[in-house]
Structure formats: C-alpha cells, structure tokens
Amino acid sequence: MNLTAHASARMQQRAFPRHVVEAIMQYGAGQIVRGAESIMLDRRALRMAAEVDNRLAIELERYRGAYVIVGDSGQIVAVARRKRRLKH
C-alpha cells in the first residue's frame, strides 16, 4: 500500500487503521471522480467481506461510507468518511 504524506496524516487524524484501508481497497466499489479513482466501502462491499471473514465485516460496519482516493500513479491520496447519510 503506497500512501502520500497527506493520506498518511489523514489516516492518523481520522483513526483509520491500515487494515481497514486495505479492506476498502480490496472490497470497495470504485468510480472515477475528478480524474482519480474513489473506492467506497458500501453495503455490497461489506457483504463480500462477510463471505471471506465475518469478523472483519463486523468491524468494517462502523466504517461504512468511508472512501479512499487513489491517484493515477496508484498512490493513495486521501482517506475519509462520508459526511452525509447513505441513501441505500
């Protein structure tokens, strides 16, 4: 996992463990936003994680709606949580 200094600082400030970011990268749904890929931990991603490891899925539930921004070079640029409620 290749992080920028900004992403590393945000992970620490926002209390995102490294394994949670790795899980978002592995199971999250990606879409292109403003030239970068945004990978979000949504309900479908949680179901996929539960198929592999139910304990991980239970832990990830509190991070539902969190997202990782990945730049063109594959570096993680930012890590954050959604501010608005998910409408699913």
N, CA, C and O atoms as a printed pandas DataFrame, in Angstrom:
     atom_number atom_name residue_name chain_id  residue_number  x_coord  y_coord  z_coord
0              1         N          MET        A               1    0.852   -1.167    0.000
1              2        CA          MET        A               1    0.000    0.000    0.000
2              3         C          MET        A               1    0.902    1.235    0.000
3              4         O          MET        A               1    1.691    1.448    0.920
4              5         N          ASN        A               2    0.766    2.034   -1.045
5              6        CA          ASN        A               2    1.607    3.204   -1.241
6              7         C          ASN        A               2    0.809    4.463   -0.900
7              8         O          ASN        A               2   -0.146    4.800   -1.599
8              9         N          LEU        A               3    1.194    5.156    0.167
9             10        CA          LEU        A               3    0.463    6.330    0.647
10            11         C          LEU        A               3    1.250    7.609    0.403
11            12         O          LEU        A               3    2.479    7.615    0.481
12            13         N          THR        A               4    0.538    8.696    0.105
13            14        CA          THR        A               4    1.170   10.010    0.105
14            15         C          THR        A               4    1.271   10.472    1.557
15            16         O          THR        A               4    0.655    9.885    2.447
16            17         N          ALA        A               5    2.048   11.522    1.790
17            18        CA          ALA        A               5    2.167   12.072    3.142
18            19         C          ALA        A               5    0.809   12.579    3.625
19            20         O          ALA        A               5    0.469   12.445    4.801
20            21         N          HIS        A               6    0.038   13.161    2.709
21            22        CA          HIS        A               6   -1.291   13.672    3.052
22            23         C          HIS        A               6   -2.202   12.530    3.509
23            24         O          HIS        A               6   -2.879   12.645    4.531
24            25         N          ALA        A               7   -2.217   11.440    2.760
25            26        CA          ALA        A               7   -3.070   10.297    3.107
26            27         C          ALA        A               7   -2.650    9.692    4.442
27            28         O          ALA        A               7   -3.498    9.308    5.248
28            29         N          SER        A               8   -1.360    9.608    4.672
29            30        CA          SER        A               8   -0.866    9.054    5.931
30            31         C          SER        A               8   -1.301    9.924    7.112
31            32         O          SER        A               8   -1.710    9.409    8.152
32            33         N          ALA        A               9   -1.211   11.235    6.946
33            34        CA          ALA        A               9   -1.643   12.152    8.008
34            35         C          ALA        A               9   -3.143   12.032    8.250
35            36         O          ALA        A               9   -3.584   12.026    9.400
36            37         N          ARG        A              10   -3.934   11.936    7.177
37            38        CA          ARG        A              10   -5.388   11.832    7.322
38            39         C          ARG        A              10   -5.792   10.512    7.975
39            40         O          ARG        A              10   -6.735   10.472    8.765
40            41         N          MET        A              11   -5.085    9.441    7.648
41            42        CA          MET        A              11   -5.376    8.156    8.297
42            43         C          MET        A              11   -5.192    8.273    9.803
43            44         O          MET        A              11   -6.005    7.772   10.580
44            45         N          GLN        A              12   -4.128    8.932   10.201
45            46        CA          GLN        A              12   -3.851    9.081   11.627
46            47         C          GLN        A              12   -4.872   10.008   12.280
47            48         O          GLN        A              12   -5.382    9.697   13.356
48            49         N          GLN        A              13   -5.178   11.136   11.651
49            50        CA          GLN        A              13   -6.123   12.100   12.220
50            51         C          GLN        A              13   -7.533   11.536   12.326
51            52         O          GLN        A              13   -8.262   11.838   13.271
52            53         N          ARG        A              14   -7.908   10.721   11.357
53            54        CA          ARG        A              14   -9.278   10.217   11.291
54            55         C          ARG        A              14   -9.425    8.808   11.842
55            56         O          ARG        A              14  -10.483    8.194   11.701
56            57         N          ALA        A              15   -8.387    8.295   12.460
57            58        CA          ALA        A              15   -8.403    6.986   13.127
58            59         C          ALA        A              15   -8.787    5.848   12.186
59            60         O          ALA        A              15   -9.669    5.046   12.490
60            61         N          PHE        A              16   -8.113    5.791   11.042
61            62        CA          PHE        A              16   -8.300    4.696   10.094
62            63         C          PHE        A              16   -7.134    3.730   10.230
63            64         O          PHE        A              16   -6.010    4.080    9.870
64            65         N          PRO        A              17   -7.365    2.524   10.740
65            66        CA          PRO        A              17   -6.297    1.529   10.773
66            67         C          PRO        A              17   -5.910    1.103    9.349
67            68         O          PRO        A              17   -6.725    1.146    8.428
68            69         N          ARG        A              18   -4.676    0.703    9.202
69            70        CA          ARG        A              18   -4.165    0.308    7.887
70            71         C          ARG        A              18   -4.972   -0.852    7.302
71            72         O          ARG        A              18   -5.237   -0.869    6.100
72            73         N          HIS        A              19   -5.365   -1.821    8.134
73            74        CA          HIS        A              19   -6.099   -2.976    7.607
74            75         C          HIS        A              19   -7.489   -2.578    7.096
75            76         O          HIS        A              19   -8.031   -3.244    6.214
76            77         N          VAL        A              20   -8.063   -1.512    7.632
77            78        CA          VAL        A              20   -9.359   -1.041    7.138
78            79         C          VAL        A              20   -9.189   -0.442    5.743
79            80         O          VAL        A              20  -10.006   -0.686    4.856
80            81         N          VAL        A              21   -8.129    0.339    5.552
81            82        CA          VAL        A              21   -7.865    0.924    4.230
82            83         C          VAL        A              21   -7.599   -0.187    3.218
83            84         O          VAL        A              21   -8.069   -0.115    2.082
84            85         N          GLU        A              22   -6.855   -1.206    3.619
85            86        CA          GLU        A              22   -6.599   -2.340    2.727
86            87         C          GLU        A              22   -7.897   -3.058    2.366
87            88         O          GLU        A              22   -8.075   -3.477    1.222
88            89         N          ALA        A              23   -8.801   -3.202    3.329
89            90        CA          ALA        A              23  -10.092   -3.849    3.062
90            91         C          ALA        A              23  -10.940   -3.006    2.116
91            92         O          ALA        A              23  -11.613   -3.550    1.241
92            93         N          ILE        A              24  -10.916   -1.689    2.280
93            94        CA          ILE        A              24  -11.653   -0.815    1.365
94            95         C          ILE        A              24  -11.107   -0.974   -0.047
95            96         O          ILE        A              24  -11.873   -1.038   -1.008
96            97         N          MET        A              25   -9.788   -1.037   -0.173
97            98        CA          MET        A              25   -9.162   -1.218   -1.491
98            99         C          MET        A              25   -9.561   -2.564   -2.095
99           100         O          MET        A              25   -9.777   -2.657   -3.303
100          101         N          GLN        A              26   -9.659   -3.587   -1.283
101          102        CA          GLN        A              26   -9.949   -4.928   -1.779
102          103         C          GLN        A              26  -11.421   -5.129   -2.113
103          104         O          GLN        A              26  -11.739   -5.706   -3.153
104          105         N          TYR        A              27  -12.317   -4.668   -1.261
105          106        CA          TYR        A              27  -13.741   -4.972   -1.420
106          107         C          TYR        A              27  -14.583   -3.803   -1.916
107          108         O          TYR        A              27  -15.705   -4.012   -2.378
108          109         N          GLY        A              28  -14.073   -2.589   -1.831
109          110        CA          GLY        A              28  -14.870   -1.405   -2.148
110          111         C          GLY        A              28  -15.227   -1.259   -3.613
111          112         O          GLY        A              28  -14.607   -1.855   -4.493
112          113         N          ALA        A              29  -16.248   -0.446   -3.849
113          114        CA          ALA        A              29  -16.718   -0.149   -5.202
114          115         C          ALA        A              29  -16.028    1.118   -5.688
115          116         O          ALA        A              29  -16.051    2.143   -5.007
116          117         N          GLY        A              30  -15.421    1.048   -6.858
117          118        CA          GLY        A              30  -14.674    2.187   -7.383
118          119         C          GLY        A              30  -15.412    2.931   -8.472
119          120         O          GLY        A              30  -16.193    2.357   -9.231
120          121         N          GLN        A              31  -15.142    4.236   -8.529
121          122        CA          GLN        A              31  -15.652    5.064   -9.618
122          123         C          GLN        A              31  -14.671    6.208   -9.822
123          124         O          GLN        A              31  -13.972    6.609   -8.891
124          125         N          ILE        A              32  -14.621    6.731  -11.041
125          126        CA          ILE        A              32  -13.718    7.825  -11.362
126          127         C          ILE        A              32  -14.381    9.142  -10.976
127          128         O          ILE        A              32  -15.498    9.435  -11.403
128          129         N          VAL        A              33  -13.681    9.934  -10.161
129          130        CA          VAL        A              33  -14.185   11.231   -9.715
130          131         C          VAL        A              33  -13.063   12.248   -9.866
131          132         O          VAL        A              33  -12.017   12.126   -9.227
132          133         N          ARG        A              34  -13.281   13.256  -10.715
133          134        CA          ARG        A              34  -12.303   14.334  -10.926
134          135         C          ARG        A              34  -10.915   13.807  -11.267
135          136         O          ARG        A              34   -9.916   14.322  -10.765
136          137         N          GLY        A              35  -10.846   12.806  -12.099
137          138        CA          GLY        A              35   -9.574   12.288  -12.576
138          139         C          GLY        A              35   -8.883   11.284  -11.663
139          140         O          GLY        A              35   -7.801   10.801  -11.996
140          141         N          ALA        A              36   -9.472   10.963  -10.538
141          142        CA          ALA        A              36   -8.897    9.976   -9.626
142          143         C          ALA        A              36   -9.961    8.923   -9.326
143          144         O          ALA        A              36  -11.153    9.154   -9.529
144          145         N          GLU        A              37   -9.520    7.779   -8.846
145          146        CA          GLU        A              37  -10.473    6.723   -8.517
146          147         C          GLU        A              37  -10.878    6.830   -7.049
147          148         O          GLU        A              37  -10.026    6.888   -6.162
148          149         N          SER        A              38  -12.163    6.857   -6.807
149          150        CA          SER        A              38  -12.712    6.875   -5.452
150          151         C          SER        A              38  -13.263    5.484   -5.167
151          152         O          SER        A              38  -14.146    5.003   -5.877
152          153         N          ILE        A              39  -12.742    4.841   -4.131
153          154        CA          ILE        A              39  -13.167    3.491   -3.770
154          155         C          ILE        A              39  -13.901    3.581   -2.436
155          156         O          ILE        A              39  -13.324    3.975   -1.422
156          157         N          MET        A              40  -15.184    3.211   -2.448
157          158        CA          MET        A              40  -16.027    3.395   -1.269
158          159         C          MET        A              40  -16.443    2.064   -0.659
159          160         O          MET        A              40  -16.678    1.085   -1.367
160          161         N          LEU        A              41  -16.528    2.046    0.637
161          162        CA          LEU        A              41  -16.986    0.870    1.368
162          163         C          LEU        A              41  -18.500    0.975    1.519
163          164         O          LEU        A              41  -18.999    1.675    2.399
164          165         N          ASP        A              42  -19.218    0.277    0.657
165          166        CA          ASP        A              42  -20.678    0.326    0.681
166          167         C          ASP        A              42  -21.237   -1.007    1.183
167          168         O          ASP        A              42  -20.487   -1.887    1.605
168          169         N          ARG        A              43  -22.535   -1.140    1.130
169          170        CA          ARG        A              43  -23.199   -2.345    1.641
170          171         C          ARG        A              43  -22.753   -3.597    0.880
171          172         O          ARG        A              43  -22.547   -4.650    1.484
172          173         N          ARG        A              44  -22.607   -3.486   -0.423
173          174        CA          ARG        A              44  -22.170   -4.628   -1.233
174          175         C          ARG        A              44  -20.757   -5.060   -0.840
175          176         O          ARG        A              44  -20.468   -6.254   -0.765
176          177         N          ALA        A              45  -19.885   -4.095   -0.592
177          178        CA          ALA        A              45  -18.517   -4.409   -0.179
178          179         C          ALA        A              45  -18.504   -5.125    1.171
179          180         O          ALA        A              45  -17.709   -6.039    1.389
180          181         N          LEU        A              46  -19.380   -4.708    2.064
181          182        CA          LEU        A              46  -19.465   -5.374    3.366
182          183         C          LEU        A              46  -19.938   -6.816    3.224
183          184         O          LEU        A              46  -19.463   -7.701    3.936
184          185         N          ARG        A              47  -20.875   -7.053    2.303
185          186        CA          ARG        A              47  -21.335   -8.431    2.068
186          187         C          ARG        A              47  -20.206   -9.296    1.519
187          188         O          ARG        A              47  -20.051  -10.449    1.922
188          189         N          MET        A              48  -19.420   -8.743    0.601
189          190        CA          MET        A              48  -18.295   -9.506    0.043
190          191         C          MET        A              48  -17.267   -9.810    1.125
191          192         O          MET        A              48  -16.710  -10.907    1.157
192          193         N          ALA        A              49  -17.009   -8.853    2.009
193          194        CA          ALA        A              49  -16.062   -9.075    3.105
194          195         C          ALA        A              49  -16.590  -10.141    4.064
195          196         O          ALA        A              49  -15.816  -10.944    4.584
196          197         N          ALA        A              50  -17.903  -10.153    4.300
197          198        CA          ALA        A              50  -18.507  -11.134    5.209
198          199         C          ALA        A              50  -18.376  -12.550    4.664
199          200         O          ALA        A              50  -18.268  -13.500    5.439
200          201         N          GLU        A              51  -18.385  -12.705    3.343
201          202        CA          GLU        A              51  -18.215  -14.033    2.748
202          203         C          GLU        A              51  -16.838  -14.598    3.049
203          204         O          GLU        A              51  -16.676  -15.811    3.178
204          205         N          VAL        A              52  -15.847  -13.726    3.161
205          206        CA          VAL        A              52  -14.478  -14.156    3.414
206          207         C          VAL        A              52  -14.188  -14.237    4.914
207          208         O          VAL        A              52  -13.648  -15.233    5.396
208          209         N          ASP        A              53  -14.553  -13.179    5.650
209          210        CA          ASP        A              53  -14.234  -13.098    7.078
210          211         C          ASP        A              53  -15.320  -12.294    7.786
211          212         O          ASP        A              53  -15.365  -11.070    7.672
212          213         N          ASN        A              54  -16.187  -12.981    8.513
213          214        CA          ASN        A              54  -17.319  -12.317    9.159
214          215         C          ASN        A              54  -16.874  -11.326   10.236
215          216         O          ASN        A              54  -17.498  -10.279   10.401
216          217         N          ARG        A              55  -15.812  -11.641   10.962
217          218        CA          ARG        A              55  -15.316  -10.711   11.987
218          219         C          ARG        A              55  -14.860   -9.401   11.359
219          220         O          ARG        A              55  -15.126   -8.323   11.893
220          221         N          LEU        A              56  -14.180   -9.495   10.235
221          222        CA          LEU        A              56  -13.734   -8.290    9.531
222          223         C          LEU        A              56  -14.931   -7.464    9.097
223          224         O          LEU        A              56  -14.921   -6.241    9.237
224          225         N          ALA        A              57  -15.954   -8.107    8.577
225          226        CA          ALA        A              57  -17.152   -7.396    8.125
226          227         C          ALA        A              57  -17.837   -6.676    9.276
227          228         O          ALA        A              57  -18.329   -5.560    9.109
228          229         N          ILE        A              58  -17.871   -7.304   10.436
229          230        CA          ILE        A              58  -18.475   -6.666   11.612
230          231         C          ILE        A              58  -17.671   -5.427   12.005
231          232         O          ILE        A              58  -18.244   -4.391   12.340
232          233         N          GLU        A              59  -16.353   -5.536   11.965
233          234        CA          GLU        A              59  -15.505   -4.382   12.282
234          235         C          GLU        A              59  -15.653   -3.275   11.239
235          236         O          GLU        A              59  -15.667   -2.092   11.580
236          237         N          LEU        A              60  -15.763   -3.660    9.974
237          238        CA          LEU        A              60  -15.863   -2.675    8.896
238          239         C          LEU        A              60  -17.195   -1.936    8.891
239          240         O          LEU        A              60  -17.297   -0.861    8.301
240          241         N          GLU        A              61  -18.217   -2.493    9.536
241          242        CA          GLU        A              61  -19.542   -1.863    9.542
242          243         C          GLU        A              61  -19.476   -0.421   10.040
243          244         O          GLU        A              61  -20.190    0.439    9.525
244          245         N          ARG        A              62  -18.641   -0.150   11.018
245          246        CA          ARG        A              62  -18.549    1.226   11.529
246          247         C          ARG        A              62  -17.852    2.169   10.558
247          248         O          ARG        A              62  -17.902    3.386   10.734
248          249         N          TYR        A              63  -17.203    1.623    9.535
249          250        CA          TYR        A              63  -16.541    2.429    8.516
250          251         C          TYR        A              63  -17.355    2.502    7.224
251          252         O          TYR        A              63  -16.864    2.997    6.209
252          253         N          ARG        A              64  -18.588    2.013    7.256
253          254        CA          ARG        A              64  -19.420    2.048    6.048
254          255         C          ARG        A              64  -19.566    3.490    5.577
255          256         O          ARG        A              64  -19.867    4.387    6.365
256          257         N          GLY        A              65  -19.351    3.698    4.296
257          258        CA          GLY        A              65  -19.397    5.041    3.735
258          259         C          GLY        A              65  -18.024    5.685    3.646
259          260         O          GLY        A              65  -17.880    6.758    3.062
260          261         N          ALA        A              66  -17.012    5.041    4.220
261          262        CA          ALA        A              66  -15.650    5.563    4.125
262          263         C          ALA        A              66  -15.143    5.346    2.704
263          264         O          ALA        A              66  -15.590    4.437    2.004
264          265         N          TYR        A              67  -14.207    6.189    2.290
265          266        CA          TYR        A              67  -13.673    6.038    0.941
266          267         C          TYR        A              67  -12.192    6.360    0.902
267          268         O          TYR        A              67  -11.656    7.048    1.771
268          269         N          VAL        A              68  -11.545    5.838   -0.135
269          270        CA          VAL        A              68  -10.126    6.029   -0.384
270          271         C          VAL        A              68  -10.003    6.624   -1.779
271          272         O          VAL        A              68  -10.629    6.132   -2.719
272          273         N          ILE        A              69   -9.201    7.678   -1.925
273          274        CA          ILE        A              69   -8.949    8.285   -3.225
274          275         C          ILE        A              69   -7.586    7.806   -3.702
275          276         O          ILE        A              69   -6.585    7.968   -3.004
276          277         N          VAL        A              70   -7.551    7.213   -4.897
277          278        CA          VAL        A              70   -6.319    6.679   -5.473
278          279         C          VAL        A              70   -5.984    7.484   -6.719
279          280         O          VAL        A              70   -6.813    7.618   -7.619
280          281         N          GLY        A              71   -4.764    8.021   -6.773
281          282        CA          GLY        A              71   -4.319    8.819   -7.904
282          283         C          GLY        A              71   -3.946    7.962   -9.099
283          284         O          GLY        A              71   -4.009    6.734   -9.043
284          285         N          ASP        A              72   -3.557    8.623  -10.184
285          286        CA          ASP        A              72   -3.189    7.936  -11.424
286          287         C          ASP        A              72   -2.003    6.996  -11.244
287          288         O          ASP        A              72   -1.929    5.955  -11.897
288          289         N          SER        A              73   -1.082    7.356  -10.367
289          290        CA          SER        A              73    0.114    6.547  -10.175
290          291         C          SER        A              73   -0.118    5.349   -9.255
291          292         O          SER        A              73    0.793    4.553   -9.027
292          293         N          GLY        A              74   -1.342    5.220   -8.724
293          294        CA          GLY        A              74   -1.652    4.117   -7.834
294          295         C          GLY        A              74   -1.437    4.444   -6.368
295          296         O          GLY        A              74   -1.689    3.607   -5.501
296          297         N          GLN        A              75   -0.973    5.656   -6.081
297          298        CA          GLN        A              75   -0.788    6.074   -4.692
298          299         C          GLN        A              75   -2.118    6.458   -4.070
299          300         O          GLN        A              75   -2.980    7.035   -4.732
300          301         N          ILE        A              76   -2.277    6.138   -2.804
301          302        CA          ILE        A              76   -3.464    6.568   -2.066
302          303         C          ILE        A              76   -3.259    8.027   -1.696
303          304         O          ILE        A              76   -2.293    8.377   -1.017
304          305         N          VAL        A              77   -4.180    8.878   -2.151
305          306        CA          VAL        A              77   -4.059   10.319   -1.972
306          307         C          VAL        A              77   -4.782   10.792   -0.716
307          308         O          VAL        A              77   -4.297   11.685   -0.022
308          309         N          ALA        A              78   -5.944   10.199   -0.417
309          310        CA          ALA        A              78   -6.735   10.645    0.737
310          311         C          ALA        A              78   -7.579    9.497    1.276
311          312         O          ALA        A              78   -7.901    8.547    0.562
312          313         N          VAL        A              79   -7.925    9.610    2.540
313          314        CA          VAL        A              79   -8.794    8.651    3.219
314          315         C          VAL        A              79   -9.790    9.473    4.030
315          316         O          VAL        A              79   -9.394   10.356    4.791
316          317         N          ALA        A              80  -11.082    9.185    3.870
317          318        CA          ALA        A              80  -12.091    9.998    4.569
318          319         C          ALA        A              80  -13.372    9.203    4.784
319          320         O          ALA        A              80  -13.518    8.075    4.313
320          321         N          ARG        A              81  -14.292    9.824    5.507
321          322        CA          ARG        A              81  -15.630    9.267    5.719
322          323         C          ARG        A              81  -16.638   10.192    5.064
323          324         O          ARG        A              81  -16.409   11.395    4.947
324          325         N          ARG        A              82  -17.743    9.629    4.642
325          326        CA          ARG        A              82  -18.825   10.459    4.092
326          327         C          ARG        A              82  -19.423   11.293    5.212
327          328         O          ARG        A              82  -19.574   10.822    6.339
328          329         N          LYS        A              83  -19.759   12.523    4.897
329          330        CA          LYS        A              83  -20.390   13.389    5.894
330          331         C          LYS        A              83  -21.900   13.233    5.881
331          332         O          LYS        A              83  -22.552   13.401    6.912
332          333         N          ARG        A              84  -22.455   12.915    4.731
333          334        CA          ARG        A              84  -23.900   12.749    4.613
334          335         C          ARG        A              84  -24.284   11.293    4.807
335          336         O          ARG        A              84  -23.476   10.388    4.602
336          337         N          ARG        A              85  -25.518   11.086    5.200
337          338        CA          ARG        A              85  -26.044    9.738    5.388
338          339         C          ARG        A              85  -26.161    9.040    4.036
339          340         O          ARG        A              85  -26.539    9.660    3.042
340          341         N          LEU        A              86  -25.837    7.751    4.004
341          342        CA          LEU        A              86  -26.000    6.963    2.785
342          343         C          LEU        A              86  -27.474    6.704    2.535
343          344         O          LEU        A              86  -28.213    6.401    3.471
344          345         N          LYS        A              87  -27.911    6.817    1.300
345          346        CA          LYS        A              87  -29.325    6.627    0.956
346          347         C          LYS        A              87  -29.525    5.302    0.242
347          348         O          LYS        A              87  -29.887    5.276   -0.934
348          349         N          HIS        A              88  -29.291    4.204    0.948
349          350        CA          HIS        A              88  -29.475    2.870    0.352
350          351         C          HIS        A              88  -30.596    2.159    1.034
351          352         O          HIS        A              88  -30.911    1.022    0.681
